[in-house]
Amino acid sequence: MAELGKATQAELKAISNAFQVYGDFVSGCPHGSGHINDTYKVTYSVGGAPLSYLLQRINHHVFTQPANVQQNILRVTRHIASKLIAKGESDISRRTLTLILTRDGEPVYHDAEGNWWRMYIFVEGASTYDQIQSTAQAELVGEAFADFQNMVADLTEPRLHETIPHFHNTVKRYEALQAAIQKDAFNRAKDVKAEIDFVTARADTFGRLLERSAKGEIPERVTHNDTKLNNVMLDDKTGKGICVIDLDTVMPGLALYDFGDMCRTSTANAAEDEQDLSKVYSRMDMFEALATGYCRGAKFLTQGEKEELAFSARLITMTIGIRFLTDYLSGDVYFHIKRPQHNVDRCRTQLKMVKSMEDQAEQMEVIVRKALAAE
């Protein structure tokens, strides 16, 4: 199978037809802006009407257990669908992702060349955004992720597969960075000394949430683990968050990871790879909107979780910055890049966001307390 951008229509048709689809294949084209998986929108004609699906090739170098990833996704999406049905909701296939099983009844297709594929119903009439448009939109995004967590809060047994161990474990991520610095396989460490020093100076805070979790003050939950803005589909007519997508990293974790990563992306005043760092800072009006929406929706939060909401935004932003820096030092093997210094630019924006949040830490705590009091 060719690389995504070079796949032929015949190849797409052959893969799509391995799933339980109906009608006649019309066309397929690349879709979305994700860093990890290869994604197509494929369209069929069913009785003369177009019907679209989302076809994805899972990056099995990142997700080394694709079958486990898909088992998690199938359990989570079916659980959410059952919750929506029980509440008497309509339009279920727009409110949660719906997996299309293979002809053999499996949630993933393994082709002859070793690639792993999945297919969803394509959610129509909704869009994703790489940058937040307004505080009103931010509040809806916060509520959407809280609603997602509410619906999976009781999905505890059996425990979901931990498909990427220690995914948001900042201590482990820092250890991986130190190993990459020590190895310096591509002679790049000298070019990012300032970034390395910035991270190292804050290393004593990296275990804070894990230590509280070990004490039982912050519980393990089913979490999304990649709650950036463009993983919520917003209805084109109402603007309301209707569907949380990109469920590859749904697994056991801390709810604070989800809140922190949501704040990381949705309070940013610039793109994730902005090269002009003077444009990069964390917007407190957006943080307030996110916290308001999230705290209104998150009915499950313990006292320990409430106390660490503001800090989690800084910690997860740092964690993502560490990951970009580690990937750069390791030869850009994890994230798709579009230019040689792409991961350095991404790292620098994250670290600038950390500094901005540090400078506004007291204000963030006040905002969280106000949002929690409103409930």
C-alpha positions as a Markdown table, in Angstrom:
| # | Residue | x | y | z |
|---|---|---|---|---|
| 1 | Met | 0.0 | 0.0 | 0.0 |
| 2 | Ala | 1.4 | 3.4 | -1.0 |
| 3 | Glu | 1.8 | 6.3 | 1.4 |
| 4 | Leu | -1.4 | 8.1 | 2.2 |
| 5 | Gly | -1.0 | 11.0 | -0.2 |
| 6 | Lys | -0.1 | 8.6 | -3.0 |
| 7 | Ala | -2.8 | 6.0 | -2.5 |
| 8 | Thr | -4.8 | 5.3 | -5.6 |
| 9 | Gln | -8.6 | 5.2 | -5.8 |
| 10 | Ala | -8.4 | 1.5 | -6.5 |
| 11 | Glu | -6.4 | 0.9 | -3.3 |
| 12 | Leu | -8.9 | 2.9 | -1.3 |
| 13 | Lys | -11.8 | 1.0 | -2.8 |
| 14 | Ala | -10.2 | -2.3 | -2.0 |
| 15 | Ile | -9.6 | -1.3 | 1.7 |
| 16 | Ser | -13.0 | 0.2 | 2.1 |
| 17 | Asn | -14.8 | -2.8 | 0.7 |
| 18 | Ala | -13.2 | -4.9 | 3.5 |
| 19 | Phe | -15.7 | -3.2 | 5.8 |
| 20 | Gln | -19.5 | -3.6 | 6.1 |
| 21 | Val | -20.3 | -0.8 | 3.7 |
| 22 | Tyr | -23.1 | -0.6 | 1.3 |
| 23 | Gly | -23.5 | 0.9 | -2.2 |
| 24 | Asp | -20.9 | 1.7 | -4.8 |
| 25 | Phe | -17.5 | 3.3 | -4.1 |
| 26 | Val | -17.3 | 6.8 | -5.6 |
| 27 | Ser | -14.1 | 8.4 | -4.4 |
| 28 | Gly | -11.7 | 9.0 | -1.6 |
| 29 | Cys | -9.5 | 11.9 | -0.6 |
| 30 | Pro | -7.1 | 12.9 | 2.3 |
| 31 | His | -8.9 | 14.4 | 5.2 |
| 32 | Gly | -8.0 | 16.3 | 8.3 |
| 33 | Ser | -4.7 | 17.6 | 9.8 |
| 34 | Gly | -3.7 | 15.0 | 12.3 |
| 35 | His | 0.0 | 14.4 | 13.1 |
| 36 | Ile | -0.2 | 10.6 | 13.6 |
| 37 | Asn | -2.6 | 8.5 | 11.5 |
| 38 | Asp | -3.4 | 8.7 | 7.8 |
| 39 | Thr | -7.0 | 9.7 | 7.2 |
| 40 | Tyr | -9.3 | 9.6 | 4.2 |
| 41 | Lys | -12.9 | 10.6 | 3.6 |
| 42 | Val | -14.4 | 8.0 | 1.3 |
| 43 | Thr | -17.8 | 8.4 | -0.4 |
| 44 | Tyr | -20.2 | 5.8 | -1.6 |
| 45 | Ser | -23.4 | 6.0 | -3.6 |
| 46 | Val | -26.3 | 4.3 | -1.8 |
| 47 | Gly | -29.4 | 4.3 | -3.9 |
| 48 | Gly | -28.2 | 7.4 | -5.7 |
| 49 | Ala | -27.5 | 9.3 | -2.5 |
| 50 | Pro | -24.0 | 10.0 | -1.2 |
| 51 | Leu | -22.9 | 8.4 | 2.0 |
| 52 | Ser | -19.4 | 9.1 | 3.5 |
| 53 | Tyr | -17.1 | 7.3 | 5.8 |
| 54 | Leu | -13.9 | 8.1 | 7.6 |
| 55 | Leu | -11.2 | 5.6 | 6.7 |
| 56 | Gln | -8.0 | 5.6 | 8.8 |
| 57 | Arg | -4.7 | 3.8 | 8.6 |
| 58 | Ile | -3.5 | 3.4 | 12.2 |
| 59 | Asn | 0.1 | 4.4 | 12.7 |
| 60 | His | 1.2 | 1.0 | 14.2 |
| 61 | His | 4.7 | 2.4 | 14.9 |
| 62 | Val | 3.1 | 4.7 | 17.5 |
| 63 | Phe | 0.2 | 2.5 | 18.5 |
| 64 | Thr | 2.0 | -0.8 | 18.6 |
| 65 | Gln | -1.1 | -2.7 | 19.7 |
| 66 | Pro | -3.8 | -1.6 | 17.2 |
| 67 | Ala | -6.2 | -4.4 | 18.1 |
| 68 | Asn | -6.2 | -3.2 | 21.7 |
| 69 | Val | -6.7 | 0.4 | 20.6 |
| 70 | Gln | -9.7 | -0.7 | 18.6 |
| 71 | Gln | -11.1 | -2.8 | 21.5 |
| 72 | Asn | -10.9 | 0.3 | 23.7 |
| 73 | Ile | -12.6 | 2.5 | 21.1 |
| 74 | Leu | -15.4 | 0.0 | 20.5 |
| 75 | Arg | -16.1 | -0.3 | 24.2 |
| 76 | Val | -16.1 | 3.4 | 24.8 |
| 77 | Thr | -18.2 | 4.4 | 21.7 |
| 78 | Arg | -20.8 | 1.7 | 22.4 |
| 79 | His | -20.9 | 2.7 | 26.1 |
| 80 | Ile | -21.6 | 6.3 | 25.2 |
| 81 | Ala | -24.2 | 5.3 | 22.6 |
| 82 | Ser | -26.0 | 3.3 | 25.2 |
| 83 | Lys | -26.0 | 6.2 | 27.6 |
| 84 | Leu | -27.4 | 8.6 | 24.9 |
| 85 | Ile | -30.1 | 6.1 | 24.0 |
| 86 | Ala | -31.1 | 5.6 | 27.6 |
| 87 | Lys | -31.4 | 9.4 | 28.0 |
| 88 | Gly | -33.7 | 9.5 | 25.0 |
| 89 | Glu | -31.3 | 11.4 | 22.8 |
| 90 | Ser | -31.6 | 11.4 | 19.0 |
| 91 | Asp | -29.0 | 11.6 | 16.2 |
| 92 | Ile | -26.8 | 9.1 | 18.1 |
| 93 | Ser | -24.4 | 8.7 | 15.1 |
| 94 | Arg | -23.5 | 12.4 | 15.3 |
| 95 | Arg | -23.1 | 12.4 | 19.1 |
| 96 | Thr | -20.5 | 9.7 | 19.3 |
| 97 | Leu | -18.2 | 8.0 | 16.8 |
| 98 | Thr | -19.6 | 4.8 | 15.2 |
| 99 | Leu | -17.2 | 2.1 | 14.1 |
| 100 | Ile | -18.0 | 0.2 | 11.0 |
| 101 | Leu | -16.9 | -3.4 | 11.5 |
| 102 | Thr | -15.1 | -5.5 | 8.9 |
| 103 | Arg | -16.8 | -8.2 | 6.8 |
| 104 | Asp | -15.5 | -10.6 | 9.5 |
| 105 | Gly | -17.1 | -8.6 | 12.3 |
| 106 | Glu | -13.8 | -7.1 | 13.7 |
| 107 | Pro | -13.3 | -3.4 | 14.7 |
| 108 | Val | -10.0 | -3.3 | 12.7 |
| 109 | Tyr | -8.8 | -4.6 | 9.3 |
| 110 | His | -5.3 | -6.0 | 9.0 |
| 111 | Asp | -4.2 | -5.9 | 5.3 |
| 112 | Ala | -1.8 | -8.2 | 3.5 |
| 113 | Glu | 1.0 | -5.6 | 3.8 |
| 114 | Gly | 0.7 | -5.3 | 7.6 |
| 115 | Asn | -1.3 | -2.1 | 7.7 |
| 116 | Trp | -4.1 | -1.7 | 10.2 |
| 117 | Trp | -7.3 | 0.1 | 9.1 |
| 118 | Arg | -10.5 | 1.3 | 10.7 |
| 119 | Met | -13.6 | 3.0 | 9.5 |
| 120 | Tyr | -16.2 | 5.3 | 11.1 |
| 121 | Ile | -19.5 | 6.8 | 9.9 |
| 122 | Phe | -18.5 | 10.3 | 8.7 |
| 123 | Val | -20.1 | 13.0 | 11.0 |
| 124 | Glu | -21.8 | 15.5 | 8.7 |
| 125 | Gly | -22.8 | 19.1 | 9.4 |
| 126 | Ala | -20.0 | 19.6 | 12.0 |
| 127 | Ser | -16.5 | 21.0 | 11.9 |
| 128 | Thr | -13.3 | 21.0 | 13.9 |
| 129 | Tyr | -11.1 | 24.0 | 14.5 |
| 130 | Asp | -7.4 | 24.2 | 15.1 |
| 131 | Gln | -7.7 | 27.6 | 16.9 |
| 132 | Ile | -10.5 | 28.7 | 19.2 |
| 133 | Gln | -12.8 | 31.3 | 17.7 |
| 134 | Ser | -14.5 | 32.8 | 20.8 |
| 135 | Thr | -14.9 | 32.5 | 24.6 |
| 136 | Ala | -18.4 | 31.2 | 23.9 |
| 137 | Gln | -16.9 | 28.4 | 21.8 |
| 138 | Ala | -14.3 | 27.7 | 24.5 |
| 139 | Glu | -17.0 | 27.2 | 27.1 |
| 140 | Leu | -18.8 | 24.7 | 24.9 |
| 141 | Val | -15.6 | 22.8 | 24.3 |
| 142 | Gly | -15.0 | 22.6 | 28.0 |
| 143 | Glu | -18.5 | 21.3 | 28.5 |
| 144 | Ala | -18.1 | 18.8 | 25.7 |
| 145 | Phe | -15.0 | 17.1 | 27.2 |
| 146 | Ala | -16.6 | 17.1 | 30.6 |
| 147 | Asp | -19.7 | 15.5 | 29.2 |
| 148 | Phe | -17.5 | 12.8 | 27.6 |
| 149 | Gln | -15.8 | 12.1 | 30.9 |
| 150 | Asn | -19.2 | 11.9 | 32.6 |
| 151 | Met | -20.4 | 9.3 | 30.2 |
| 152 | Val | -17.4 | 7.0 | 30.6 |
| 153 | Ala | -17.0 | 7.6 | 34.4 |
| 154 | Asp | -18.6 | 4.2 | 35.2 |
| 155 | Leu | -16.8 | 2.3 | 32.5 |
| 156 | Thr | -14.4 | 0.7 | 34.9 |
| 157 | Glu | -14.5 | -3.1 | 34.6 |
| 158 | Pro | -12.7 | -4.7 | 33.0 |
| 159 | Arg | -10.0 | -2.0 | 32.9 |
| 160 | Leu | -9.3 | -0.6 | 29.4 |
| 161 | His | -6.1 | -1.5 | 27.7 |
| 162 | Glu | -3.2 | 0.9 | 28.5 |
| 163 | Thr | -2.3 | 1.2 | 24.8 |
| 164 | Ile | 0.6 | 3.6 | 25.4 |
| 165 | Pro | 2.1 | 3.1 | 28.8 |
| 166 | His | 2.9 | 6.3 | 30.8 |
| 167 | Phe | 1.4 | 8.4 | 28.0 |
| 168 | His | 1.0 | 11.6 | 30.1 |
| 169 | Asn | 3.5 | 10.6 | 32.8 |
| 170 | Thr | 5.7 | 13.6 | 32.9 |
| 171 | Val | 8.4 | 11.9 | 35.0 |
| 172 | Lys | 8.7 | 9.2 | 32.3 |
| 173 | Arg | 8.6 | 11.7 | 29.5 |
| 174 | Tyr | 11.5 | 13.6 | 31.2 |
| 175 | Glu | 13.5 | 10.4 | 31.6 |
| 176 | Ala | 13.0 | 9.8 | 27.9 |
| 177 | Leu | 14.2 | 13.3 | 27.1 |
| 178 | Gln | 17.3 | 12.9 | 29.3 |
| 179 | Ala | 18.1 | 9.6 | 27.4 |
| 180 | Ala | 17.7 | 11.4 | 24.1 |
| 181 | Ile | 20.0 | 14.2 | 25.3 |
| 182 | Gln | 22.6 | 11.7 | 26.5 |
| 183 | Lys | 22.5 | 9.8 | 23.2 |
| 184 | Asp | 22.2 | 12.9 | 21.0 |
| 185 | Ala | 22.1 | 10.6 | 17.9 |
| 186 | Phe | 21.7 | 13.5 | 15.5 |
| 187 | Asn | 24.0 | 16.0 | 17.1 |
| 188 | Arg | 21.1 | 18.3 | 17.8 |
| 189 | Ala | 21.3 | 18.9 | 21.6 |
| 190 | Lys | 23.6 | 21.9 | 21.1 |
| 191 | Asp | 20.9 | 23.7 | 19.2 |
| 192 | Val | 18.2 | 23.4 | 21.9 |
| 193 | Lys | 20.3 | 24.1 | 25.0 |
| 194 | Ala | 18.0 | 26.9 | 26.2 |
| 195 | Glu | 14.9 | 24.6 | 25.9 |
| 196 | Ile | 16.7 | 21.8 | 27.7 |
| 197 | Asp | 17.6 | 24.2 | 30.6 |
| 198 | Phe | 14.1 | 25.5 | 30.8 |
| 199 | Val | 12.7 | 22.0 | 31.2 |
| 200 | Thr | 15.3 | 20.9 | 33.7 |
| 201 | Ala | 14.8 | 23.9 | 35.9 |
| 202 | Arg | 11.2 | 22.7 | 36.6 |
| 203 | Ala | 11.8 | 19.0 | 36.9 |
| 204 | Asp | 11.0 | 18.9 | 40.6 |
| 205 | Thr | 7.3 | 19.5 | 39.8 |
| 206 | Phe | 6.8 | 16.7 | 37.3 |
| 207 | Gly | 5.7 | 14.1 | 39.8 |
| 208 | Arg | 3.1 | 16.2 | 41.6 |
| 209 | Leu | -0.1 | 14.6 | 40.3 |
| 210 | Leu | 1.4 | 11.1 | 40.3 |
| 211 | Glu | 2.3 | 11.4 | 43.9 |
| 212 | Arg | -1.2 | 12.5 | 44.8 |
| 213 | Ser | -2.7 | 9.7 | 42.7 |
| 214 | Ala | -0.5 | 7.2 | 44.6 |
| 215 | Lys | -1.9 | 8.5 | 47.9 |
| 216 | Gly | -5.5 | 7.9 | 46.6 |
| 217 | Glu | -6.3 | 11.7 | 46.4 |
| 218 | Ile | -6.6 | 11.7 | 42.7 |
| 219 | Pro | -8.4 | 8.6 | 41.2 |
| 220 | Glu | -7.7 | 6.8 | 38.0 |
| 221 | Arg | -10.4 | 7.3 | 35.3 |
| 222 | Val | -11.1 | 6.6 | 31.7 |
| 223 | Thr | -9.7 | 9.6 | 29.9 |
| 224 | His | -9.3 | 10.8 | 26.4 |
| 225 | Asn | -5.7 | 11.9 | 26.8 |
| 226 | Asp | -5.6 | 14.2 | 23.7 |
| 227 | Thr | -8.2 | 16.9 | 24.4 |
| 228 | Lys | -7.0 | 19.5 | 22.0 |
| 229 | Leu | -9.6 | 21.7 | 20.4 |
| 230 | Asn | -9.8 | 20.0 | 17.1 |
| 231 | Asn | -10.8 | 16.7 | 18.8 |
| 232 | Val | -14.3 | 18.1 | 19.4 |
| 233 | Met | -16.7 | 18.4 | 16.5 |
| 234 | Leu | -18.8 | 21.5 | 16.7 |
| 235 | Asp | -22.3 | 21.6 | 15.1 |
| 236 | Asp | -22.2 | 23.9 | 12.1 |
| 237 | Lys | -25.6 | 25.4 | 13.0 |
| 238 | Thr | -25.6 | 25.6 | 16.7 |
| 239 | Gly | -21.9 | 25.7 | 17.5 |
| 240 | Lys | -22.4 | 23.2 | 20.3 |
| 241 | Gly | -19.9 | 20.5 | 20.9 |
| 242 | Ile | -21.6 | 17.3 | 19.6 |
| 243 | Cys | -18.9 | 14.6 | 19.3 |
| 244 | Val | -15.5 | 13.9 | 20.8 |
| 245 | Ile | -13.2 | 12.3 | 18.2 |
| 246 | Asp | -9.7 | 10.9 | 17.9 |
| 247 | Leu | -10.1 | 8.2 | 20.5 |
| 248 | Asp | -6.8 | 6.4 | 19.9 |
| 249 | Thr | -5.5 | 7.4 | 23.3 |
| 250 | Val | -8.6 | 6.6 | 25.3 |
| 251 | Met | -7.3 | 4.5 | 28.2 |
| 252 | Pro | -6.8 | 4.7 | 32.0 |
| 253 | Gly | -5.5 | 8.0 | 33.1 |
| 254 | Leu | -6.2 | 11.1 | 35.2 |
| 255 | Ala | -9.0 | 13.5 | 34.5 |
| 256 | Leu | -6.6 | 16.3 | 35.1 |
| 257 | Tyr | -4.6 | 15.3 | 32.1 |
| 258 | Asp | -7.7 | 15.9 | 29.9 |
| 259 | Phe | -8.4 | 19.3 | 31.5 |
| 260 | Gly | -4.8 | 20.3 | 31.3 |
| 261 | Asp | -4.4 | 19.4 | 27.6 |
| 262 | Met | -7.7 | 21.1 | 26.7 |
| 263 | Cys | -6.3 | 24.3 | 28.3 |
| 264 | Arg | -3.0 | 23.9 | 26.6 |
| 265 | Thr | -4.5 | 24.1 | 23.1 |
| 266 | Ser | -7.6 | 26.2 | 23.6 |
| 267 | Thr | -6.0 | 29.1 | 25.6 |
| 268 | Ala | -3.1 | 29.4 | 23.1 |
| 269 | Asn | -3.2 | 32.7 | 21.2 |
| 270 | Ala | -1.2 | 31.2 | 18.3 |
| 271 | Ala | -0.8 | 28.0 | 16.3 |
| 272 | Glu | 1.0 | 25.1 | 17.9 |
| 273 | Asp | 4.0 | 25.6 | 15.6 |
| 274 | Glu | 4.1 | 29.4 | 15.6 |
| 275 | Gln | 7.6 | 30.6 | 14.9 |
| 276 | Asp | 7.1 | 34.2 | 16.2 |
| 277 | Leu | 7.1 | 33.6 | 19.9 |
| 278 | Ser | 6.0 | 37.1 | 20.6 |
| 279 | Lys | 2.6 | 36.0 | 19.5 |
| 280 | Val | 2.4 | 33.1 | 21.9 |
| 281 | Tyr | 0.7 | 33.4 | 25.3 |
| 282 | Ser | -2.1 | 31.8 | 27.3 |
| 283 | Arg | -5.3 | 33.8 | 27.2 |
| 284 | Met | -7.1 | 34.1 | 30.5 |
| 285 | Asp | -10.4 | 34.9 | 29.0 |
| 286 | Met | -10.3 | 31.6 | 27.2 |
| 287 | Phe | -9.1 | 29.8 | 30.3 |
| 288 | Glu | -12.0 | 31.2 | 32.3 |
| 289 | Ala | -14.5 | 30.1 | 29.6 |
| 290 | Leu | -13.0 | 26.6 | 29.5 |
| 291 | Ala | -13.0 | 26.3 | 33.3 |
| 292 | Thr | -16.6 | 27.5 | 33.5 |
| 293 | Gly | -17.8 | 25.0 | 30.9 |
| 294 | Tyr | -15.8 | 22.1 | 32.3 |
| 295 | Cys | -16.7 | 22.6 | 35.9 |
| 296 | Arg | -20.3 | 23.0 | 35.0 |
| 297 | Gly | -20.3 | 19.6 | 33.3 |
| 298 | Ala | -17.8 | 17.6 | 35.4 |
| 299 | Lys | -19.9 | 16.2 | 38.1 |
| 300 | Phe | -17.4 | 13.5 | 39.2 |
| 301 | Leu | -14.5 | 15.7 | 40.4 |
| 302 | Thr | -13.0 | 14.9 | 43.8 |
| 303 | Gln | -11.5 | 17.5 | 46.1 |
| 304 | Gly | -8.0 | 16.5 | 45.0 |
| 305 | Glu | -8.8 | 16.9 | 41.3 |
| 306 | Lys | -10.4 | 20.3 | 42.0 |
| 307 | Glu | -7.3 | 21.5 | 43.7 |
| 308 | Glu | -5.0 | 20.7 | 40.8 |
| 309 | Leu | -7.0 | 21.9 | 37.8 |
| 310 | Ala | -5.0 | 25.1 | 37.3 |
| 311 | Phe | -1.6 | 23.4 | 37.8 |
| 312 | Ser | -2.6 | 20.6 | 35.4 |
| 313 | Ala | -2.7 | 23.1 | 32.5 |
| 314 | Arg | 1.0 | 24.0 | 33.1 |
| 315 | Leu | 2.1 | 20.4 | 33.7 |
| 316 | Ile | 0.5 | 19.0 | 30.5 |
| 317 | Thr | 1.7 | 21.9 | 28.4 |
| 318 | Met | 5.2 | 21.2 | 29.7 |
| 319 | Thr | 4.7 | 17.4 | 29.0 |
| 320 | Ile | 3.8 | 18.1 | 25.4 |
| 321 | Gly | 6.8 | 20.4 | 25.0 |
| 322 | Ile | 9.1 | 17.7 | 26.4 |
| 323 | Arg | 7.6 | 15.2 | 23.8 |
| 324 | Phe | 8.3 | 17.6 | 20.9 |
| 325 | Leu | 11.8 | 18.2 | 22.1 |
| 326 | Thr | 12.5 | 14.5 | 22.6 |
| 327 | Asp | 11.2 | 13.7 | 19.1 |
| 328 | Tyr | 13.4 | 16.4 | 17.6 |
| 329 | Leu | 16.5 | 15.0 | 19.4 |
| 330 | Ser | 15.5 | 11.5 | 18.3 |
| 331 | Gly | 15.2 | 12.3 | 14.6 |
| 332 | Asp | 11.5 | 13.3 | 14.3 |
| 333 | Val | 10.2 | 9.7 | 14.4 |
| 334 | Tyr | 6.8 | 10.3 | 16.2 |
| 335 | Phe | 5.2 | 13.5 | 14.9 |
| 336 | His | 4.7 | 14.3 | 11.3 |
| 337 | Ile | 6.8 | 17.2 | 10.3 |
| 338 | Lys | 6.6 | 19.7 | 7.4 |
| 339 | Arg | 10.0 | 21.3 | 7.8 |
| 340 | Pro | 13.4 | 20.4 | 9.4 |
| 341 | Gln | 12.9 | 22.4 | 12.6 |
| 342 | His | 9.1 | 21.8 | 12.9 |
| 343 | Asn | 9.4 | 19.9 | 16.3 |
| 344 | Val | 11.7 | 22.6 | 17.7 |
| 345 | Asp | 9.1 | 25.3 | 16.8 |
| 346 | Arg | 6.4 | 23.2 | 18.4 |
| 347 | Cys | 8.5 | 22.7 | 21.5 |
| 348 | Arg | 9.2 | 26.4 | 21.8 |
| 349 | Thr | 5.6 | 27.4 | 21.6 |
| 350 | Gln | 4.7 | 24.9 | 24.4 |
| 351 | Leu | 7.5 | 26.3 | 26.7 |
| 352 | Lys | 6.4 | 29.8 | 26.0 |
| 353 | Met | 2.9 | 28.8 | 27.0 |
| 354 | Val | 4.3 | 27.3 | 30.2 |
| 355 | Lys | 6.0 | 30.6 | 31.1 |
| 356 | Ser | 2.8 | 32.5 | 30.3 |
| 357 | Met | 0.8 | 30.3 | 32.6 |
| 358 | Glu | 3.4 | 30.6 | 35.3 |
| 359 | Asp | 3.2 | 34.4 | 35.1 |
| 360 | Gln | -0.6 | 34.1 | 35.5 |
| 361 | Ala | -0.8 | 31.2 | 38.0 |
| 362 | Glu | -2.5 | 33.2 | 40.7 |
| 363 | Gln | -5.2 | 34.4 | 38.3 |
| 364 | Met | -5.8 | 30.9 | 37.1 |
| 365 | Glu | -6.4 | 29.6 | 40.6 |
| 366 | Val | -8.9 | 32.4 | 41.3 |
| 367 | Ile | -10.7 | 31.5 | 38.0 |
| 368 | Val | -10.9 | 27.9 | 38.9 |
| 369 | Arg | -12.3 | 28.6 | 42.4 |
| 370 | Lys | -14.9 | 30.9 | 40.9 |
| 371 | Ala | -15.9 | 28.2 | 38.3 |
| 372 | Leu | -16.2 | 25.5 | 41.0 |
| 373 | Ala | -18.2 | 27.8 | 43.3 |
| 374 | Ala | -20.7 | 28.4 | 40.5 |
| 375 | Glu | -21.7 | 24.7 | 40.7 |
